[in-house]
Amino acid sequence: MDVIIVGAGNAGLAALHTLRKQGVNAVCLEAKNMAGGRTITVEKNGFLFDFGSQFLFKYNKRFFDLSRDMGLGDDITPWAGMMFMHDNGRMIPAMVGATPKELWLNRAKLKGMHKAASPKAGLQLLKIARDIAPKVRAGDFDFVDYQNALAEYDHLSLAEYALQHGGREVLETLLQPVISAMTLGQPEEVGAAYGLALFWQSSQGYWTLKHGIGTLNEKIYQTYKDHVKLSTPVKKIVIEKGAVKGVETKDGLITAKAVICATTATTALKLMPNLPDALKKPMELAKYTACCHVIFATGSQVLKDNFYGVGLKRSSGSIMPGYTNSAVKSEFYAPTGCGLINCFTLDAPARELNRMGDEKVKEICLKEVQRFTPSMPDNYLFAEIYRWDEAVNVAPPNMLTAAERLKKEHYRDVKGLFLAGDYLYMPSVDSSIHSGIAAAQAALR
């Protein structure tokens, strides 16, 4: 075997595609019984369930380029990011990534949008924008570029940065709700560079693939199905005398000229216990939040005016940072007139819910949605649950700096070993794909 890829998620499948296009004898080994990692879409009864990643950003160019390469260019679509922000019993409308024309056309729906933040929070946000805008608005930015532009803040948490450069009001009323919704963590644990990049990108609008964000991974898997082995966990990546020998599975050692480890940081550490310390650092710093993701299919629209979701501040005391309606992403997500309510639970509550039975989890999440949106019906059509022990890497302070040092100084410390994963760049679907392509290209060289 020329190359073994460990993991068939975003990074692993992107690496496989890159290698197979060049005719390389490569195989991808996946522990689970399905490919896709944390970006999967499943169809059931006419509904599309995005169990993992929920949306893309405008500058996720590697995802879009790979989608076009796989013949999915016509599936790329934006949608209006109209949200409600819950504040002391009120539902305040807001719209992200909108042009002045779009704001004007939706002005009736967005009445009261100016109340989404207090004047003090608005002024504090302006101070932050003045600080980071010159760093991020020049050029065609993606997450790799953001990492370089905001590197000076990597030693801080987002909360520390917000208090130093803005204030408590902007942290609690604007930054925290957005960042918690995207990372399922709190701004005290999210690195400032990553948090600022997420906040800025979210203001540019949301994109998806019409038939589900997991369509790309499914297309890659189906294209190279003969080179992907599902339900094949790797016990160990074998490293001897500073070089890769292969991987160990239940059937024994499979030798290879090169191995691409395309897993989460925690899994990579388990697979390579004798990895040099210089390579371990960003993996040891990575922190993944958990999520118990519950999706209710409803026979009617729960959120009025075709709004995408509801954001909840942590002062609400909710186990969720918010909930969304995937039916607005495209006409293919749900039958006409139906809803698809996604409940995302925060890290600590999620770990408790992940240990509960399905019916209890559904009951808790249903009541939590009804607490803020009484129009959520008791008699939903059906519900799906997906439990994530590792949902989102929050890129804690100093992780990105350690990753840059690894790539510049230690990437080839183990001959034949190539790393790919969300801990090497600012975590995102796009950067995971980039890491997989980069690893494959390095292996080719």
KEBA-951182 format. One record per residue (C-alpha): x, y, z. Coordinates in pm, 1 decimal. Layout:
BEGIN
+----------+----------+----------+
!        X !        Y !        Z !
+----------+----------+----------+
!        X !        Y !        Z !
...
+----------+----------+----------+
This chain:
BEGIN
+----------+----------+----------+
!        X !        Y !        Z !
+----------+----------+----------+
!      0.0 !      0.0 !      0.0 !
!    128.7 !    348.1 !    -87.4 !
!    -81.4 !    559.5 !    151.0 !
!   -317.2 !    472.7 !    436.2 !
!   -555.5 !    745.5 !    549.6 !
!   -693.6 !    706.3 !    901.5 !
!  -1039.6 !    862.6 !    926.1 !
!  -1306.4 !    926.2 !    660.2 !
!  -1425.5 !   1268.3 !    770.7 !
!  -1376.3 !   1600.6 !    592.2 !
!   -996.9 !   1582.8 !    602.5 !
!   -964.4 !   1213.8 !    522.1 !
!  -1202.9 !   1217.0 !    225.6 !
!  -1040.6 !   1531.8 !     83.4 !
!   -702.0 !   1360.3 !    111.0 !
!   -834.8 !   1045.9 !    -58.4 !
!   -979.3 !   1246.7 !   -346.9 !
!   -649.9 !   1431.8 !   -395.3 !
!   -446.1 !   1110.0 !   -399.4 !
!   -679.9 !    907.8 !   -619.3 !
!   -688.2 !   1184.3 !   -879.9 !
!   -313.5 !   1126.9 !   -912.2 !
!   -353.6 !    751.6 !   -934.8 !
!   -200.8 !    679.7 !   -595.7 !
!   -278.7 !    343.6 !   -434.7 !
!   -451.2 !    477.0 !   -122.6 !
!   -707.1 !    340.7 !    120.8 !
!   -911.5 !    520.9 !    385.3 !
!   -987.6 !    334.0 !    709.5 !
!  -1290.1 !    451.9 !    908.7 !
!  -1387.8 !    323.1 !   1253.1 !
!  -1759.9 !    404.5 !   1216.5 !
!  -2005.3 !    235.1 !    983.7 !
!  -2048.9 !    547.1 !    770.4 !
!  -1820.2 !    805.6 !    614.2 !
!  -1846.3 !   1181.2 !    660.8 !
!  -1718.8 !   1244.1 !   1012.3 !
!  -1884.6 !   1551.8 !   1159.4 !
!  -2038.4 !   1662.2 !    828.1 !
!  -2312.5 !   1414.9 !    741.5 !
!  -2662.5 !   1445.4 !    597.1 !
!  -2925.0 !   1172.6 !    628.0 !
!  -3261.7 !   1163.2 !    446.3 !
!  -3573.8 !   1033.4 !    621.6 !
!  -3940.0 !   1065.6 !    521.8 !
!  -3869.7 !   1356.5 !    288.2 !
!  -3661.0 !   1551.6 !    544.1 !
!  -3285.6 !   1615.6 !    530.6 !
!  -3103.1 !   1594.8 !    862.8 !
!  -2765.1 !   1769.2 !    894.2 !
!  -2651.2 !   1582.5 !   1204.6 !
!  -2317.1 !   1760.7 !   1231.3 !
!  -2202.8 !   2082.4 !   1061.4 !
!  -2495.2 !   2313.3 !    991.7 !
!  -2374.9 !   2579.9 !    750.7 !
!  -2085.0 !   2728.4 !    559.3 !
!  -1947.9 !   3079.5 !    538.0 !
!  -1902.5 !   3297.9 !    232.7 !
!  -1525.9 !   3248.6 !    224.9 !
!  -1518.6 !   2868.5 !    263.6 !
!  -1358.5 !   2854.8 !    -80.1 !
!  -1192.5 !   2513.7 !    -40.6 !
!  -1526.3 !   2349.9 !     34.1 !
!  -1682.8 !   2525.1 !   -263.8 !
!  -1389.7 !   2441.7 !   -495.0 !
!  -1403.9 !   2075.0 !   -394.6 !
!  -1782.4 !   2075.0 !   -441.5 !
!  -1740.6 !   2207.3 !   -794.9 !
!  -1468.5 !   1951.7 !   -861.0 !
!  -1713.9 !   1677.2 !   -758.6 !
!  -1988.7 !   1814.7 !   -983.9 !
!  -2189.2 !   1983.6 !   -707.5 !
!  -2138.0 !   2343.8 !   -813.2 !
!  -2507.4 !   2397.6 !   -882.4 !
!  -2589.9 !   2283.5 !   -528.3 !
!  -2404.0 !   2572.3 !   -360.1 !
!  -2659.8 !   2816.9 !   -223.5 !
!  -2684.1 !   3104.1 !     27.4 !
!  -2985.9 !   3170.1 !    243.3 !
!  -3112.3 !   3465.0 !    443.3 !
!  -2980.9 !   3458.6 !    798.0 !
!  -3286.7 !   3598.2 !    973.2 !
!  -3279.9 !   3523.3 !   1345.0 !
!  -3463.0 !   3605.4 !   1664.3 !
!  -3263.2 !   3698.7 !   1972.1 !
!  -3446.0 !   3616.7 !   2294.0 !
!  -3405.7 !   3891.1 !   2551.3 !
!  -3605.0 !   3904.2 !   2875.2 !
!  -3914.1 !   3748.0 !   2723.6 !
!  -3894.7 !   3942.2 !   2396.9 !
!  -3814.0 !   3800.0 !   2053.0 !
!  -3601.7 !   4062.5 !   1879.1 !
!  -3550.4 !   4010.7 !   1502.4 !
!  -3210.3 !   4041.7 !   1337.9 !
!  -3051.6 !   3961.3 !   1002.7 !
!  -2688.9 !   3872.3 !    938.5 !
!  -2490.2 !   3894.4 !    617.8 !
!  -2754.0 !   4113.1 !    455.8 !
!  -2702.7 !   4384.0 !    196.1 !
!  -2878.8 !   4718.4 !    247.5 !
!  -3124.3 !   4609.4 !    -24.3 !
!  -3206.6 !   4284.9 !    160.5 !
!  -3253.5 !   4473.0 !    486.3 !
!  -3488.7 !   4714.2 !    311.7 !
!  -3690.2 !   4434.7 !    146.7 !
!  -3727.4 !   4258.7 !    482.6 !
!  -3787.8 !   4575.0 !    685.0 !
!  -4137.9 !   4467.0 !    792.2 !
!  -4004.2 !   4141.2 !    940.6 !
!  -3709.0 !   4315.5 !   1102.8 !
!  -3900.9 !   4583.9 !   1289.6 !
!  -3725.2 !   4644.5 !   1619.7 !
!  -3391.1 !   4504.0 !   1502.5 !
!  -3212.6 !   4805.3 !   1654.4 !
!  -3311.7 !   4675.5 !   1998.9 !
!  -3101.1 !   4358.3 !   1962.4 !
!  -2821.5 !   4528.7 !   2155.9 !
!  -2807.9 !   4817.8 !   2396.2 !
!  -2643.6 !   5142.4 !   2285.8 !
!  -2354.2 !   5064.3 !   2520.6 !
!  -2306.5 !   4719.0 !   2367.2 !
!  -2321.4 !   4875.6 !   2021.1 !
!  -2045.8 !   5121.4 !   2105.9 !
!  -1832.4 !   4842.9 !   2251.0 !
!  -1884.3 !   4635.5 !   1936.1 !
!  -1775.0 !   4934.1 !   1728.9 !
!  -1450.6 !   4950.1 !   1927.2 !
!  -1384.3 !   4582.5 !   1855.2 !
!  -1472.0 !   4625.4 !   1487.4 !
!  -1228.0 !   4915.1 !   1457.9 !
!   -958.6 !   4695.4 !   1607.0 !
!  -1001.7 !   4385.1 !   1391.4 !
!  -1151.8 !   4522.5 !   1066.5 !
!   -819.8 !   4646.1 !    921.4 !
!   -674.0 !   4299.9 !    984.5 !
!   -949.0 !   4090.4 !    826.5 !
!  -1128.2 !   4286.6 !    558.0 !
!   -845.6 !   4317.2 !    304.3 !
!   -817.9 !   4040.5 !     46.2 !
!  -1007.4 !   3720.2 !    -22.5 !
!  -1009.2 !   3576.5 !    326.9 !
!  -1069.3 !   3223.8 !    442.5 !
!  -1003.9 !   3060.1 !    778.6 !
!   -635.5 !   3006.9 !    704.6 !
!   -595.4 !   3378.5 !    633.8 !
!   -788.7 !   3470.6 !    948.6 !
!   -550.1 !   3258.8 !   1151.4 !
!   -256.2 !   3465.8 !   1032.3 !
!   -436.7 !   3799.2 !   1056.3 !
!   -552.8 !   3746.1 !   1415.2 !
!   -254.3 !   3548.6 !   1546.2 !
!   -158.5 !   3824.0 !   1792.8 !
!   -472.2 !   3744.8 !   1998.5 !
!   -421.9 !   3369.2 !   2020.0 !
!   -288.0 !   3388.1 !   2377.1 !
!   -622.1 !   3526.0 !   2499.5 !
!   -965.3 !   3372.9 !   2540.7 !
!  -1248.9 !   3550.6 !   2359.9 !
!  -1386.1 !   3665.9 !   2695.7 !
!  -1050.7 !   3818.3 !   2792.5 !
!  -1023.5 !   3995.2 !   2458.0 !
!  -1382.1 !   4127.5 !   2477.0 !
!  -1332.7 !   4271.4 !   2825.4 !
!  -1002.5 !   4433.8 !   2725.9 !
!  -1115.7 !   4579.1 !   2392.8 !
!  -1492.1 !   4617.9 !   2434.8 !
!  -1671.8 !   4553.0 !   2760.3 !
!  -1905.5 !   4326.0 !   2954.0 !
!  -2217.6 !   4431.5 !   2761.4 !
!  -2090.1 !   4333.0 !   2416.5 !
!  -1957.0 !   4007.3 !   2557.6 !
!  -2286.9 !   3898.3 !   2711.0 !
!  -2537.4 !   4034.7 !   2458.8 !
!  -2361.0 !   3980.2 !   2124.5 !
!  -2040.2 !   3777.0 !   2132.5 !
!  -2146.4 !   3505.3 !   2376.1 !
!  -2476.5 !   3409.3 !   2206.6 !
!  -2314.8 !   3387.6 !   1862.4 !
!  -2000.4 !   3203.5 !   1968.8 !
!  -2181.3 !   2960.2 !   2199.0 !
!  -2420.8 !   2874.5 !   1915.7 !
!  -2129.6 !   2794.5 !   1686.2 !
!  -1895.0 !   2618.7 !   1928.3 !
!  -2133.8 !   2488.7 !   2199.5 !
!  -1883.8 !   2630.9 !   2446.8 !
!  -1839.6 !   2954.5 !   2637.1 !
!  -1622.9 !   3254.3 !   2539.9 !
!  -1401.3 !   3188.6 !   2842.4 !
!  -1275.2 !   2866.5 !   2676.1 !
!  -1277.7 !   2972.3 !   2310.0 !
!   -955.1 !   3125.8 !   2181.3 !
!   -986.3 !   3494.9 !   2090.9 !
!   -843.7 !   3457.3 !   1740.0 !
!  -1089.9 !   3179.9 !   1659.2 !
!  -1386.1 !   3348.8 !   1825.6 !
!  -1328.0 !   3678.4 !   1645.5 !
!  -1295.0 !   3500.4 !   1311.0 !
!  -1620.9 !   3313.3 !   1369.4 !
!  -1803.6 !   3629.7 !   1472.0 !
!  -1676.9 !   3823.0 !   1170.3 !
!  -1749.7 !   3543.0 !    923.2 !
!  -2099.9 !   3496.0 !   1062.2 !
!  -2177.4 !   3856.9 !    976.0 !
!  -2113.7 !   3777.0 !    608.8 !
!  -2404.6 !   3533.6 !    576.4 !
!  -2466.1 !   3158.1 !    555.9 !
!  -2435.1 !   2902.6 !    276.3 !
!  -2507.8 !   2532.4 !    229.9 !
!  -2555.9 !   2266.9 !    -35.8 !
!  -2918.1 !   2241.8 !   -148.5 !
!  -2942.7 !   1871.2 !    -70.7 !
!  -2759.6 !   1887.6 !    262.1 !
!  -2416.2 !   1998.2 !    371.5 !
!  -2306.2 !   1632.6 !    392.5 !
!  -2372.0 !   1582.1 !     20.5 !
!  -2007.9 !   1654.4 !    -63.3 !
!  -1865.6 !   1388.4 !    167.4 !
!  -2123.6 !   1137.6 !     45.3 !
!  -2030.6 !   1210.5 !   -318.0 !
!  -1659.4 !   1160.0 !   -245.7 !
!  -1734.4 !    837.6 !    -58.1 !
!  -1950.3 !    697.9 !   -338.9 !
!  -1687.5 !    793.8 !   -598.3 !
!  -1405.8 !    612.3 !   -416.3 !
!  -1611.1 !    350.9 !   -233.6 !
!  -1370.1 !     73.1 !   -322.8 !
!  -1092.2 !    263.0 !   -143.3 !
!  -1281.9 !    324.3 !    182.5 !
!  -1311.5 !     54.8 !    447.0 !
!  -1586.9 !    130.3 !    698.6 !
!  -1611.9 !    -31.1 !   1044.3 !
!  -1235.5 !    -71.3 !   1038.9 !
!  -1091.2 !     94.6 !   1349.1 !
!   -717.7 !    149.2 !   1363.6 !
!   -561.6 !     43.0 !   1691.9 !
!   -228.1 !    213.8 !   1639.4 !
!    -21.6 !    401.9 !   1384.4 !
!    308.2 !    216.7 !   1400.7 !
!    615.6 !    440.0 !   1422.7 !
!    960.5 !    286.1 !   1447.9 !
!   1297.3 !    462.3 !   1445.7 !
!   1147.0 !    794.9 !   1345.4 !
!    951.3 !    659.7 !   1049.4 !
!    602.4 !    527.0 !    982.5 !
!    573.9 !    154.6 !    924.1 !
!    197.7 !    127.2 !    880.7 !
!   -114.5 !     82.4 !   1090.7 !
!   -232.3 !   -189.5 !   1323.6 !
!   -591.0 !   -316.1 !   1295.1 !
!   -771.9 !   -616.8 !   1438.9 !
!   -641.4 !   -814.3 !   1140.7 !
!   -280.0 !   -720.5 !   1209.6 !
!    -27.8 !   -477.8 !   1060.9 !
!    -93.0 !   -310.7 !    726.4 !
!    231.7 !   -164.4 !    595.6 !
!    244.3 !    156.2 !    391.6 !
!    493.0 !    405.4 !    254.5 !
!    296.1 !    687.9 !    415.3 !
!     13.9 !    737.3 !    664.6 !
!   -216.4 !   1038.5 !    684.1 !
!   -373.7 !   1068.8 !   1028.6 !
!   -701.3 !   1254.3 !    963.5 !
!   -873.3 !   1223.6 !   1300.8 !
!   -958.9 !   1449.6 !   1590.5 !
!   -665.6 !   1556.0 !   1807.1 !
!   -768.1 !   1329.9 !   2094.7 !
!   -790.2 !   1025.4 !   1868.9 !
!   -455.1 !   1108.4 !   1709.2 !
!   -288.8 !   1111.1 !   2051.7 !
!   -433.9 !    768.7 !   2131.3 !
!   -319.7 !    624.3 !   1799.4 !
!     33.0 !    762.4 !   1832.3 !
!    138.5 !    746.5 !   2199.9 !
!    507.5 !    760.3 !   2106.6 !
!    476.4 !   1071.3 !   1891.7 !
!    754.3 !   1330.0 !   1951.1 !
!    651.4 !   1599.0 !   2200.6 !
!    685.5 !   1877.5 !   1942.0 !
!    410.2 !   1716.1 !   1734.1 !
!    182.2 !   1653.3 !   2031.8 !
!    150.8 !   2013.4 !   2152.8 !
!   -148.0 !   2139.7 !   1945.6 !
!   -323.5 !   1806.2 !   1993.8 !
!   -286.9 !   1830.0 !   2370.2 !
!   -420.5 !   2186.6 !   2369.1 !
!   -727.9 !   2108.9 !   2156.6 !
!  -1059.9 !   2093.1 !   2343.0 !
!  -1379.2 !   1947.9 !   2201.3 !
!  -1725.2 !   2035.0 !   2324.4 !
!  -2000.8 !   1774.6 !   2334.3 !
!  -2348.5 !   1803.2 !   2183.1 !
!  -2671.0 !   1610.1 !   2210.8 !
!  -2835.0 !   1713.4 !   1884.1 !
!  -3211.1 !   1661.1 !   1873.8 !
!  -3405.3 !   1735.8 !   1554.9 !
!  -3786.0 !   1756.3 !   1550.8 !
!  -3971.4 !   1718.4 !   1221.0 !
!  -4294.3 !   1919.3 !   1243.8 !
!  -4601.6 !   1935.1 !   1023.2 !
!  -4604.7 !   2314.7 !   1032.3 !
!  -4364.1 !   2605.5 !   1052.9 !
!  -4277.9 !   2680.2 !   1414.1 !
!  -4085.1 !   3005.2 !   1363.7 !
!  -4284.4 !   3275.5 !   1190.9 !
!  -4184.0 !   3476.0 !    882.7 !
!  -3941.5 !   3209.2 !    758.6 !
!  -3687.1 !   3289.5 !   1030.7 !
!  -3390.2 !   3053.6 !   1063.5 !
!  -3349.7 !   3036.3 !   1438.4 !
!  -3356.3 !   3173.1 !   1790.6 !
!  -3044.2 !   3277.2 !   1979.9 !
!  -3037.5 !   3243.8 !   2357.9 !
!  -2809.7 !   3431.7 !   2595.9 !
!  -2655.1 !   3234.1 !   2877.7 !
!  -2842.6 !   3459.0 !   3119.3 !
!  -3155.7 !   3272.3 !   3005.4 !
!  -3028.5 !   2965.7 !   3193.6 !
!  -3105.1 !   2740.8 !   2897.7 !
!  -2923.3 !   2415.4 !   2823.1 !
!  -2915.4 !   2537.1 !   2461.8 !
!  -2742.0 !   2833.0 !   2295.5 !
!  -3038.9 !   2837.4 !   2058.6 !
!  -3239.6 !   2634.0 !   1807.8 !
!  -3284.9 !   2657.8 !   1432.6 !
!  -3521.7 !   2562.8 !   1152.7 !
!  -3329.0 !   2383.4 !    875.3 !
!  -3635.3 !   2395.7 !    649.7 !
!  -3535.5 !   2748.4 !    542.2 !
!  -3195.7 !   2640.7 !    404.8 !
!  -3340.8 !   2518.9 !     76.8 !
!  -3664.5 !   2375.4 !    -61.5 !
!  -3520.6 !   2023.9 !    -34.1 !
!  -3473.4 !   2012.2 !    344.3 !
!  -3840.6 !   1959.0 !    432.6 !
!  -4176.0 !   1907.8 !    259.9 !
!  -4366.0 !   2226.9 !    183.8 !
!  -4512.1 !   2383.8 !    496.9 !
!  -4315.4 !   2161.2 !    737.3 !
!  -4045.1 !   2254.7 !    987.4 !
!  -3720.3 !   2095.8 !   1099.8 !
!  -3624.8 !   2221.8 !   1445.5 !
!  -3264.4 !   2159.2 !   1548.2 !
!  -3188.8 !   2168.3 !   1921.7 !
!  -2821.3 !   2204.4 !   2006.4 !
!  -2723.5 !   2151.8 !   2369.0 !
!  -2425.2 !   2315.7 !   2531.7 !
!  -2119.1 !   2117.8 !   2633.3 !
!  -2185.0 !   2040.6 !   3003.0 !
!  -2562.3 !   1971.1 !   2973.4 !
!  -2495.0 !   1773.7 !   2654.9 !
!  -2268.6 !   1529.6 !   2836.1 !
!  -2552.2 !   1458.2 !   3080.5 !
!  -2811.2 !   1421.1 !   2803.2 !
!  -2582.5 !   1188.0 !   2608.7 !
!  -2613.9 !    940.3 !   2895.5 !
!  -2996.5 !    952.7 !   2901.2 !
!  -3248.9 !    748.5 !   2706.2 !
!  -3396.3 !    883.7 !   2383.4 !
!  -3747.2 !    954.8 !   2512.2 !
!  -3620.9 !   1151.4 !   2811.0 !
!  -3390.6 !   1356.1 !   2588.6 !
!  -3675.0 !   1437.7 !   2348.9 !
!  -3899.4 !   1539.3 !   2638.9 !
!  -3638.7 !   1773.0 !   2788.3 !
!  -3551.0 !   1940.8 !   2457.0 !
!  -3914.2 !   1978.1 !   2351.5 !
!  -4000.7 !   2156.2 !   2675.3 !
!  -3694.7 !   2377.8 !   2639.1 !
!  -3803.4 !   2493.9 !   2291.9 !
!  -4161.6 !   2547.4 !   2411.1 !
!  -4028.6 !   2757.9 !   2697.9 !
!  -3920.6 !   3021.7 !   2445.6 !
!  -4146.5 !   2938.1 !   2149.2 !
!  -4491.6 !   2822.1 !   2271.5 !
!  -4598.1 !   2750.0 !   1912.1 !
!  -4371.6 !   2441.2 !   1913.4 !
!  -4626.5 !   2153.7 !   1901.6 !
!  -4635.8 !   1853.7 !   2135.1 !
!  -4743.1 !   1634.1 !   1844.8 !
!  -4437.5 !   1665.5 !   1621.7 !
!  -4407.2 !   1413.8 !   1335.9 !
!  -4093.8 !   1237.6 !   1460.2 !
!  -3753.1 !   1319.5 !   1605.6 !
!  -3394.2 !   1210.9 !   1550.6 !
!  -3107.0 !   1223.2 !   1801.3 !
!  -2736.3 !   1227.0 !   1728.0 !
!  -2496.2 !   1221.8 !   2019.8 !
!  -2157.4 !   1383.5 !   1976.4 !
!  -1889.1 !   1329.3 !   2239.9 !
!  -1660.5 !   1552.8 !   2032.6 !
!  -1863.1 !   1804.7 !   1835.6 !
!  -1659.0 !   2124.3 !   1799.7 !
!  -1295.4 !   2208.8 !   1866.0 !
!  -1303.7 !   2548.4 !   2040.9 !
!   -937.0 !   2621.3 !   1958.2 !
!   -841.6 !   2729.1 !   2313.5 !
!   -574.9 !   2995.4 !   2367.7 !
!   -232.5 !   2904.7 !   2223.4 !
!   -353.0 !   2605.3 !   2018.8 !
!   -324.0 !   2787.1 !   1686.6 !
!     22.7 !   2918.5 !   1774.6 !
!    135.8 !   2565.0 !   1859.3 !
!    -11.4 !   2437.9 !   1531.6 !
!    179.8 !   2697.5 !   1330.6 !
!    502.5 !   2602.1 !   1503.9 !
!    435.0 !   2235.2 !   1428.5 !
!    377.3 !   2300.9 !   1058.1 !
!    680.2 !   2525.6 !   1019.0 !
!    935.5 !   2340.5 !   1230.3 !
!    827.6 !   1982.0 !   1298.3 !
!    591.8 !   1861.2 !   1026.5 !
!    841.8 !   1608.1 !    890.2 !
!    984.5 !   1492.0 !   1222.5 !
!    840.2 !   1146.0 !   1154.8 !
!    921.3 !   1021.3 !    806.0 !
!    611.2 !    916.2 !    613.5 !
!    365.1 !   1061.1 !    866.5 !
!    131.6 !   1339.1 !    757.5 !
!   -122.5 !   1509.0 !    982.2 !
!   -465.6 !   1642.0 !    890.5 !
!   -741.4 !   1769.9 !   1113.9 !
!   -920.3 !   2065.3 !   1267.9 !
!   -644.2 !   2131.6 !   1522.8 !
!   -394.5 !   2239.8 !   1253.7 !
!   -590.0 !   2551.6 !   1154.7 !
!   -887.1 !   2750.6 !   1281.0 !
!  -1142.1 !   2470.3 !   1316.5 !
!  -1399.3 !   2456.2 !   1038.7 !
!  -1522.5 !   2227.5 !    764.1 !
!  -1320.7 !   2435.3 !    519.9 !
!   -991.2 !   2419.7 !    709.4 !
!  -1034.8 !   2045.2 !    769.2 !
!  -1065.4 !   1998.1 !    394.0 !
!   -761.1 !   2220.3 !    345.2 !
!   -559.2 !   2014.0 !    592.9 !
!   -650.4 !   1691.8 !    411.7 !
!   -554.5 !   1829.1 !     72.9 !
!   -230.4 !   1972.6 !    212.4 !
!   -139.2 !   1638.7 !    372.9 !
!   -206.9 !   1451.1 !     48.9 !
!      0.2 !   1697.1 !   -152.7 !
!    288.6 !   1664.7 !     94.1 !
!    265.4 !   1284.9 !     66.8 !
!    274.5 !   1311.6 !   -313.2 !
!    591.1 !   1521.3 !   -296.0 !
+----------+----------+----------+
